[in-house]
Amino acid sequence: MEKKIEKKSNVYQMVIIAVMAAVMCILGPLSIPIGIVPISFTNLAIYFALYILGRKRGTMSYIIYMFIGFIGIPVFSGFTGGPSKLLGPTGGYLIGFILMAIFAGFFIDRFIDKRYLCFIGMVLGTIICYLFGSIWLSYQGNMSIYAALNAGVIPFIPGDLVKIFIATLVGPQIRRQLIKSHLF
């Protein structure tokens, strides 16, 4: 009987990971083109996945999303997909989201009841993503790191802080509701 419960739990975990990857596939393409790097909602979806699934499974859901985009399904910003997107100038941010998820997820898992620490963890994770993405953009775009920061970081700081704030407020509530409904 215990083995059957464990299997059901594994199936449920796979389903919820897939659902969060699907949410990323819906939110990821929605973007506002403002230059080389568009404003997207992918990071907000990742933050919610981390609150709902935790670091490991939340990161897995993002990697599944990234693989879906890599094989050519248009789930990246501006309804794009394919290897050229990951290897192009903005691919460093897409790959940097993995590092962001791992780092922010660590804080969310460890300090779920301390919102300010979760906020700090998401900010630090986003900075790691910014650095990775900017270095890649600088290399791929044949531009200085200063130019890459101006194109891929500076315009995004206010919006990303708002997304982090929203995730910090809403994420724990979603998690509590899932626990309350015995879905977590």
Secondary structure, DSSP 8 states (H G I E B T S, - for coil): -HHHHHHHHHHHHHHHHHHHHHHHHHHTT-EE--SSS-EESHHHHHHHHHHHHHHHHHHHHHHHHHHHHHTT-S-BTTTB-SHHHHHSTTHHHHHHHHHHHHHHHHHHHH-TT-HHHHHHHHHHHHHHHHHHHHHHHHHHTT--HHHHHHHHTGGGHHHHHHHHHHHHHHHHHHHHHHHHTT--
